[in-house]
Amino acid sequence: MIKDRQNEITNWLREIHGIEMRFSTASLAAKHMNSIDLYKEEYKAVINGPVPKNEVDSLLNEFGVTEEFYRDWLIETGGGPIGPDWYDGITELRDSQIKLETEPWSISGFVIGWDGAGNPMVLQSTGVIITEDHNFGGVYEVASSFETLLNNGISS
């Protein structure tokens, strides 16, 4: 009897935990989509998307990119400006990776776009976005995450 009650409580706790996990995941996804929706509204005249998920997933898998928020943004928008800088669409991304490898840059990672001066905006495996200034030298953090970058680029 006690063992049955313990099993019942254990199952009940697992169910509650599962509900909490699904709720927090859904809340996080809704928050992400809210930022992306705000971006799409502000930049609707110049975005290229949406892009088929399988195309985005194939490209990102090829380069080992796992940043979910960036993936969602790329699918929904197809690339475009964020603030004064341009973030590549699905058709430019492969060429940008080659350009980073063949030109004399000291940074590495996944190029997601280029700033107005022609410096690469690079997504690191940690999620941090950096750039290297080819005019004045130095490597700089642009944003702690793609979501932060996007939120900083939305004026509303």
Residue pairs with C-beta under 8 A, 6 or more apart in sequence:
32 68
32 69
32 72
32 147
33 72
35 147
35 150
35 151
35 154
36 72
36 73
36 76
36 77
36 150
38 154
38 156
39 73
39 77
39 82
39 150
39 153
39 154
40 47
40 76
40 77
41 156
42 154
42 155
42 156
43 77
43 80
43 81
43 82
46 80
46 81
47 77
47 78
47 79
47 80
48 77
48 78
48 79
48 80
48 89
49 74
49 75
49 76
49 77
49 78
49 79
49 80
49 89
50 75
50 76
50 77
50 78
51 74
51 75
51 78
51 89
51 90
52 75
53 75
55 90
56 71
56 74
56 75
56 90
57 71
59 90
59 93
59 94
60 66
60 71
60 74
63 97
63 110
64 110
64 125
65 71
65 110
65 123
66 125
67 123
67 127
67 145
67 146
69 145
69 146
69 147
69 150
70 112
70 123
70 146
73 146
73 150
74 89
74 90
78 89
78 90
79 86
79 87
79 88
79 89
79 90
79 92
79 93
79 113
80 86
80 87
80 89
81 87
81 153
82 113
82 149
82 150
82 153
83 152
83 153
84 115
84 116
85 113
85 114
85 115
85 116
85 121
86 113
86 114
86 115
87 112
87 113
87 121
88 96
88 111
88 112
88 113
88 114
93 111
93 112
96 111
96 112
96 113
96 114
96 120
97 110
97 111
99 111
99 120
100 107
100 108
100 111
100 120
100 122
105 120
105 132
105 134
106 132
106 139
107 120
107 122
107 130
107 131
107 132
107 139
108 122
109 122
109 123
109 124
109 125
109 130
110 122
110 123
111 120
111 121
111 122
111 123
112 121
112 122
112 123
112 129
112 146
113 120
113 121
114 120
114 121
115 121
115 131
117 133
117 134
117 135
118 134
119 131
119 132
119 133
119 134
120 131
120 132
121 129
121 130
121 131
121 142
122 129
122 130
122 131
122 132
123 129
123 146
124 130
127 144
127 145
127 146
128 141
128 143
128 144
128 145
129 141
129 142
129 143
129 144
129 145
129 146
129 149
130 139
130 140
130 141
130 142
131 139
131 140
131 142
132 138
132 139
132 140
133 139
133 140
142 149
143 149
143 152
